[in-house]
Amino acid sequence: MKIEWLTWSNPVAVWWGFLTIVSAANIALFLSLRMRLRARALVQCGIIRIELLTFLCAAYVFGCAFRSVLPRADVQRICLFDTWLSSILVGRSVATLAEVCFIIQWSIVLRILADSTRSDMTRRAANAIVPLILVAECCSWYAVLTTNYLFNAIENSLWAVAFFLVAAALTRLAFEFRGVVRFAITTALAGTIGYLVFLLTIDVPMYFDRWQVDLAAGKEPLDALAGLYDVATNWVVSHDINEWKDEIAWMSLYFTGAVWSSLVLCGFAFFADALPQYRRHKALHRGSSIGAVAT
């Protein structure tokens, strides 16, 4: 494996080093969080209640770490290391599993908050976001197989719709709580709004522009079956900043902020049983726990 490109003079090498360090830190944070959650669960005899969120977080944290160490750009078929683990088929499969786990985390937490506040709007949002992202993942796979960027634009538009629903639910919930829970909800709302702005002003337009360029150049999309063979066998090693520069921004945000939000969602288990204490108005019924969702 050639490592001559791993120099401070190569921006791609510096970026890869940043991703690797952040991924190691994220794994350490997850392991620390997991130990604290297991100790808490054992004391409260409720280990099953938090294991689901912990498992989903693990899938996302380790999936993103894998993609950070072996980054690749799916449609362009480029990667940093010449190994079958860098194949688009492997990378896209890991990404799909991780992203589905991530959105299920959001759905679980929103449902717990909906049960605590008896908010039908929040419950509807929690129920809608997983199907939306499953459709988005199908669009992502079709884009990767056919090299048609239009479906990347559709994919990320669906992520925008899903997180618009999350933002609407968080806005509704912010008025229901006080103290640390309200602070956590408003912080999550700010992060969600920032993510929406990024999607709508940078990410979706980027893929739409790429599709337009391919159309103008007369590029023909691949057949889906031919694309399946292509993603399993075709990867091109590139350390050229010109080929990676458009990927660096979204990947850097994805493998930092998105992973941190997954860790925060996992840590929500610390407050689930205490939600009624942070309600602005006394609830008629005590809020349900993670166990009610997991069962």
N, C-alpha and C positions, 0 to 999 in steps of 0.2 A: 504494500500500500504506500503510494507516494505521499510524502508529507512536506515536500518543498514549499508548498503553498502556505503552510502554517507559519507565517511571519507577520510581524507587526506592520509591515508595509502593505499587507493585503487586507483591505477592509472586510472582505468576506471571512477571513480567518479571525479577525477581531470580533466580528458579529457572532460567529460560531462559538468562540470562547465564552462570550457573554451568555449565550443561550445555555451552554453546558453548565456554567457556574450557577445560573438561576435555577436550572432544573435540579441540580444537586441540592440547593437550598430548599426548593419546594418539596422534595422528597423528605428531607430532614424535618421540615415543618409538619408534613403529614404524619410521619412516624411519631413525632412528639405529641401531636394532637390525638392520634389514635390511642397512645398509651394513657393519656389523661381521660379520654372518653371511656375506655375499657375499665379503668379504675373506678370511675364514677358509676358506670353501669353495674359493676359487681357489687358496689356498696348498696345501690338502690334495687338490686335484683331485677334489672330491666335491660339486660344486655341485648335482647332481640330488638328492642325499640330503636337503638342507635346503629346497629350493625348494617342496616340497609344504606343509610346515608354514608357511613364509613366506606362500605364496599364501592358505592358509586363514585365517591371522591377518589378512592384509590385507583379506579379504572381511569379516571380523567387525569390525575396527577402523573401516573406512570405512563399513560398513553402519550401525554404531551411531552414528557421527558424523552421518551423514545423518539418522537418526531423532532425534538430539539437536537438530539445527538446525531440523528441521521435525517437532516432536513431534505426535502425534495419539493419541487414545484410540479404538480400533477400533470397539468395539460401540456406544459413545455417538456416534460419527461426529463428534467435535470435534477441532479443530486450532487452531494459533495464527496461521497465515498462509493467506490466500485465494489458493491456487495449486494447479494440478492435481498438483504434486509432493506436496502434502499429502493427496491422496486416499488413502482407506483401501486401495484396490487397490494403489497404488504402495508405500505404506508397509509393508503386510503382505507383499508380494512380497519387498521388500528384507529384512525381518525373517526370513522363511523361509530365504532363501539364507544369511544371516549365521548363523543359529542352527544350520543343518545343518553349515556349515563349522566352527563352534565345537565341536560334539559329535564331528565327525570328528577334530579336533585331539586331543581327549581319547582317542579310540579309538586313534589312532596312538601316542601317548605310552605308553598302558597296554600296548599290544602290544609295544613296544620293551622296556619294563620286564619284561613277562612272559617275553619271549625271553631276557633277561639272567638272570632268576632261575629260569627254567623253571617258572613258576607257572601251572598250568592254571586255577586260580580267577581270576587276573587276566586271563588270555586270554579266558575265558568272559565276564567283565564287559566287556572291550573289544569283544567281538563282539556283545554284547546291547544296548549303549547306543544305537547308531545306529538300529537298527530301532525301539526304543522312542520315540526322538525323532521319527522319521518319522511314527509314528502320532500322537504329540502334535501335530505340525504340522498333520496332517489335522483333528484335533479343533479346533485353533485356527482354521483356516479355516472350519470348519462353524459355530463360535461366531460368528465375524465376519459370515459371510453371513446367518445366521438371527437374530442378536442374542440367542442363547440362552446365558446365562452358565454354564449347567451344563457345557457343553463346554469352557469356559475352566477350570473347576474340574478336569475330567478331564485336560485338557492339562497343567496344572501338577502334578497328582498323578503323571502319567507322568514329568515332569521329576524329581519327588522320588524315584520308583523308580529312575530312571537314576542319579541321584547318590547314592542309597543303595548301589548297586552300585559306583560309583566309590569311595565312602568305605570299603567293605569291602575293595576291592582295595588302596587306599592303606594301610589298616591292616595288611594282609598284607605289603605291600612294605616298610613302615617297619622291620620286623625283619630285613630282608635287607641293608640298607645302613648305612653310617656316614658321618660327616663332612657335607659340604655337601649331598650327595644326600639323606641321611636328614633333614636340616633342611628341605630343600625339600619332601620328601614329607610330613613332619609339619605343615608350614605349610599345604600344600595340603589336608591332611586337616582341619585346623582350619577353614579357609575353607569347605570342603565341608559340614562339620557345621553351621556358621553358616547356610549357604544352605538346608540342609534344615529347620532350625528356622524360618527365615523363611517358607519355602513352607508348612509344615504348620501354623504358628500364625497367619500373617497372610494370605498370598496366597491359598491355596486356600479358607480360610473366607470371605474377602472376596467371592470370586466365587460361592461357594455361597449366601451371604447375599443377594447381588444377584439370583440366580436365584429365591430364595424370595420376595423382595419383588415381582418381576415376576409370579410365580405368584399371589400374594395380590391383586395389582392386576388380574389377568385379562389380562395382556399376551400377545398371540399372537405366536409367533416368525414371522419372515419365511420364505417359501419360498426355498429355496437359489438358484434361478434368478433370482427377483426380487431377492434379496440381492446377487447378482453385479452386477446393474445398479446397485443402490443404492451399493455400495462404490466403484463407478467414477465416480459422478456426485454423490453426496451427501456434503458435508462442511460442518460449521457452525463458523465462527470464534468462538472463545470465549476471553476473557482473565479469566474469573471464577474466583477461587480456589476457590469452592465446587464448581465442576465439575471442577477439576483436583486437589483436595487428596488424593483417594484414589489418584491416579496418581503423585503426586510421589515418594512413598517408594520404590516399586518401580522406577520409572524411574531415580531417582538412583542407587540401588544397582546397577542393571543396567548403566548407562552408565559406571560407575566400576569397581567391583569385578570384574564379569564381563569387562570389556575388559582390565583388568590381568591377570586370570588367562589370557586368551588370549595376551597378550604374553609371559607367563612360559612358557606351553607352547611358544611359538615359540622362546624362548631356551633351551629344553631341548636344542636341537641342540648347544649348546656342550659339553654333558656326555655326549652319547650315546655317543661313542667311548670315553670314559673310565670308563664304568659299572663295568667289572670292577675298577678300582682302588679303588672305594668299596664293594665287596662285603664284608660281614662275614666271609664264608667264601669261600675260593678256589673259583671256579666251575670245573666240569669242562670247559666250553667257553666260549670268549670270547663276550661278548654281541654280538648282531647289531646292525647299524647301521640308521639311518633308511632307507638305501638298500634294505635287505632288505624293509622294509615297503612302500616306494614302488614297488618293481618288481613 
